[in-house]
Amino acid sequence: GNSEAGKLQAAELDVSLTLAAQEEEIVYAQQRWESDMDNNMLRFQFASLLSRSPIRDDREEALLHLGYLVTNSGEYHRDALYLLAVTKYLLEDYENGRACAEELLRLEPDNHQ
């Protein structure tokens, strides 16, 4: 009946509102990072939001930031490596995702995250 169509429209609206909110959050995080590009915390926050986006291009961009943090930041090395593994997995790059996860295990053999 008609209520099924209504439920479907409501669900689609929920999804598009969620996406819009995510996109807004990403834009805000990007602006904050761009105002202070040497700030690794802001870069990590931006990359973290990008990595959770359902949009493939956002996830690809997250990889660039996370790779930078793994290489150039002592304080975010571990967290960036973990997120890099997860993001590569989400992008179906299983081999490289696994390599990141194995590197993480070498760094912290007792961490079972």
N, C-alpha and C positions, 0 to 999 in steps of 0.2 A: 504493500500500500504506500501511501504518500509519506507516512512517518519514516519509512526506511530511507527514502530519498532525503528527507530532512536530516536524519542522523548522519547520512553520508556527507551531506553539505557541511554540517556542523564539524565533523571530523576533519574534512578538508580545510575548513577555516582555521581550526585549531593548529593544523600542520603549518599553514601559511603564516599564521600569527607567530608561531614558535620560530619559524625560519626568519621572519622579519626581526624578531627580538634578538636572535643569534647574530644576524647580520649587523644590527645596530651595535651590539656588544663588540663585535669584531672591529667595526669602524672606529669605535671609541678607543679600544685597546691599541689600534694602529696609530691613531692620532697621538695618544699618550707616548707611545714608543718613539714616534717620529719627532716628538718635541725633545727627546732625550735619548738619542740613539746609542749612546755608550752604556745605557742602563740595562744590564742583563736581566734584571728582574722584570722590567717592562717588556723586554723582548720575549722572555719565557712565557709571560702571561698572554701575550699576543699569539705566540706559536701554539700555546695550549688551546686557545679558543679556535684557532684555525684547524687544528688537528681533529677537533670534535665536530667540525662542520660537515654536513652531508654533501657539500659541494667538493668535487674532486680537486678543482683548481686550488681551493683553500688548503686542502690537505697537502697538495704538492708544495705549496708555498710554506706550509709548516715545516716540511722536511728541510728546506733551505735554512730556516732559522734554527731549527733543532741541531742540524749538522754544524752550524756555526758555534752554537753553545757547547756542543760536545767537544769541539776542538779548542775553543778560545775561552771557556769560562770554567774556572775551578769549581765555583760554588754551585753551578747548575749542571755540572757534567753528568752526574748520576741520573738526576730527574729527566734531563734532556735525552739521555740515552734510552731510558725506559719509554718515554713518550715517542721517541724515534722508532723503537721496536714496535710499539702498538700501532703507530700511524702507518708504517710500512706494511704491517699485517692487514690493516683496514684497506690499504691500496692494493692488496693481494700480491705484494712483493714479499712472499713468504721466506725466500732464501735470505734476503738481506735483513728482514725482520728477525729471523732466527739468529743471524750473526750478531745483531745488536744485543739480543737477549743473552747469548752466550758470553759476550763481552761483559755484560752486567754481572753475570754469575762469576766470571773470573775476578771482577772487582770486589764483589760481595758474596762469597760462597754461602753465607748463612742467611741471605735474604731470599725468601720464597714468594715474593710478590707475583 
